[in-house]
Amino acid sequence: MQNTNSYAVNSLPLRTPPRARQWKKLLYLRQPFPDNYTHVSFLDQLKRNTTVAQYSYFKLFNDFSLIAFYGLLLLLANVNFSAIYSSLWGAHVPTVISLAVSVVLLVTDASSASGRRELKLYAVITMLLLIFSPTLRSLTQSTSLDSVWALSFILTCVNVVYHDYGLDLASLYKSVVSTNLSFANAIVLASRLLLSMAAFSYLVFALEVCVLTPVFDFRLRKRFAKLHYFVMAAVCTLVFCMLYFVHGLKFAVGYLAGAMFVLFGLPLYFLFLQRYKNELQGPWDTAKPVFRSGR
């Protein structure tokens, strides 16, 4: 009896303790470990903020200056409309000035294939605006003035969000969405003017300021990066003077404070938020399903 019992005990399979077995990082494999088991090597392989880029203040200032510059261009077009609508000056005065500058820049850049194509496109669009300006002027006659202002404000805000600011100078500049939004906003505002030629003049001005100027600025930053700040300072001064003349000192000072906050305050705030960035990368694998055709 004693020999039989000892044989039966010795013949039982030995169970390896769960901690002695090697844990595998496989979900589909049944392992003698609890669901909340954590291997000792798991925390050793954690990495923190390995892909977080370190930004400098000058780099952020340069990026936010592009946002501020485009916002200034949109504000310039809107303030010009306010002055024309209030009969403070004629619609042809700013259009003639901007047209002369645009033609000079287009002719200067016409040596390249893209420049010649843009010059022809600009001429075609100008002719189309001249032809359809009587129709465009009467688009919102049955719409209330408050609805027009609200629609213009919404189009301007969406334009700022979806504009291609060209942060990467090596890539292509694509501003299709912002171009359409700029045209839509200009048509909505021009439809409130009384004369067809006034509507045409304002549409041409909006085309030059909101569509052509960002393209020229993108090319300018490729060749002469520092001139971008000179152009931005000139536009900022022009908008300040126009706001002071049209809406008074309070609006001009408020605009200047907002522009300075975007240029100098937002980069500092972005750097302040970087200290709270916490990105963890561990030894886990990204699930990649494999699809096999059944036979």
ChimeraX attribute file (.defattr): number of C-alpha atoms within 10 A of each C-alpha:
attribute: neighborCount
match mode: 1-to-1
recipient: residues
	/A:1	5
	/A:2	6
	/A:3	7
	/A:4	8
	/A:5	10
	/A:6	10
	/A:7	10
	/A:8	9
	/A:9	9
	/A:10	9
	/A:11	9
	/A:12	8
	/A:13	7
	/A:14	7
	/A:15	6
	/A:16	9
	/A:17	9
	/A:18	12
	/A:19	10
	/A:20	7
	/A:21	11
	/A:22	9
	/A:23	14
	/A:24	10
	/A:25	11
	/A:26	9
	/A:27	7
	/A:28	6
	/A:29	8
	/A:30	8
	/A:31	14
	/A:32	12
	/A:33	13
	/A:34	8
	/A:35	7
	/A:36	6
	/A:37	8
	/A:38	11
	/A:39	13
	/A:40	8
	/A:41	9
	/A:42	11
	/A:43	11
	/A:44	10
	/A:45	12
	/A:46	12
	/A:47	13
	/A:48	13
	/A:49	11
	/A:50	10
	/A:51	10
	/A:52	11
	/A:53	8
	/A:54	7
	/A:55	12
	/A:56	11
	/A:57	13
	/A:58	11
	/A:59	11
	/A:60	17
	/A:61	17
	/A:62	17
	/A:63	16
	/A:64	19
	/A:65	22
	/A:66	22
	/A:67	18
	/A:68	20
	/A:69	23
	/A:70	21
	/A:71	17
	/A:72	23
	/A:73	22
	/A:74	20
	/A:75	18
	/A:76	23
	/A:77	23
	/A:78	19
	/A:79	17
	/A:80	24
	/A:81	24
	/A:82	17
	/A:83	18
	/A:84	22
	/A:85	18
	/A:86	11
	/A:87	10
	/A:88	12
	/A:89	14
	/A:90	16
	/A:91	24
	/A:92	19
	/A:93	13
	/A:94	15
	/A:95	22
	/A:96	14
	/A:97	11
	/A:98	19
	/A:99	18
	/A:100	11
	/A:101	12
	/A:102	20
	/A:103	14
	/A:104	12
	/A:105	16
	/A:106	20
	/A:107	12
	/A:108	12
	/A:109	16
	/A:110	16
	/A:111	10
	/A:112	10
	/A:113	10
	/A:114	10
	/A:115	16
	/A:116	16
	/A:117	12
	/A:118	16
	/A:119	18
	/A:120	13
	/A:121	12
	/A:122	19
	/A:123	11
	/A:124	12
	/A:125	13
	/A:126	16
	/A:127	13
	/A:128	12
	/A:129	18
	/A:130	17
	/A:131	13
	/A:132	12
	/A:133	22
	/A:134	17
	/A:135	11
	/A:136	20
	/A:137	23
	/A:138	19
	/A:139	14
	/A:140	17
	/A:141	11
	/A:142	7
	/A:143	10
	/A:144	9
	/A:145	12
	/A:146	9
	/A:147	11
	/A:148	17
	/A:149	14
	/A:150	11
	/A:151	15
	/A:152	21
	/A:153	14
	/A:154	12
	/A:155	20
	/A:156	21
	/A:157	13
	/A:158	15
	/A:159	21
	/A:160	18
	/A:161	11
	/A:162	13
	/A:163	19
	/A:164	19
	/A:165	22
	/A:166	20
	/A:167	13
	/A:168	10
	/A:169	12
	/A:170	8
	/A:171	8
	/A:172	10
	/A:173	16
	/A:174	13
	/A:175	17
	/A:176	13
	/A:177	13
	/A:178	21
	/A:179	18
	/A:180	14
	/A:181	22
	/A:182	27
	/A:183	18
	/A:184	16
	/A:185	25
	/A:186	25
	/A:187	23
	/A:188	21
	/A:189	25
	/A:190	28
	/A:191	24
	/A:192	20
	/A:193	20
	/A:194	12
	/A:195	16
	/A:196	20
	/A:197	16
	/A:198	22
	/A:199	29
	/A:200	29
	/A:201	25
	/A:202	27
	/A:203	29
	/A:204	23
	/A:205	27
	/A:206	27
	/A:207	22
	/A:208	21
	/A:209	22
	/A:210	24
	/A:211	20
	/A:212	17
	/A:213	17
	/A:214	22
	/A:215	15
	/A:216	16
	/A:217	20
	/A:218	20
	/A:219	16
	/A:220	15
	/A:221	15
	/A:222	13
	/A:223	9
	/A:224	10
	/A:225	14
	/A:226	10
	/A:227	13
	/A:228	21
	/A:229	15
	/A:230	11
	/A:231	14
	/A:232	19
	/A:233	13
	/A:234	12
	/A:235	16
	/A:236	21
	/A:237	14
	/A:238	14
	/A:239	22
	/A:240	22
	/A:241	14
	/A:242	17
	/A:243	23
	/A:244	16
	/A:245	14
	/A:246	18
	/A:247	13
	/A:248	13
	/A:249	14
	/A:250	11
	/A:251	15
	/A:252	19
	/A:253	14
	/A:254	12
	/A:255	19
	/A:256	15
	/A:257	12
	/A:258	13
	/A:259	19
	/A:260	14
	/A:261	14
	/A:262	16
	/A:263	21
	/A:264	16
	/A:265	14
	/A:266	15
	/A:267	23
	/A:268	16
	/A:269	10
	/A:270	13
	/A:271	15
	/A:272	11
	/A:273	10
	/A:274	13
	/A:275	8
	/A:276	8
	/A:277	11
	/A:278	10
	/A:279	11
	/A:280	11
	/A:281	12
	/A:282	12
	/A:283	13
	/A:284	10
	/A:285	8
	/A:286	6
	/A:287	6
	/A:288	6
	/A:289	6
	/A:290	6
	/A:291	6
	/A:292	6
	/A:293	5
	/A:294	4
	/A:295	3
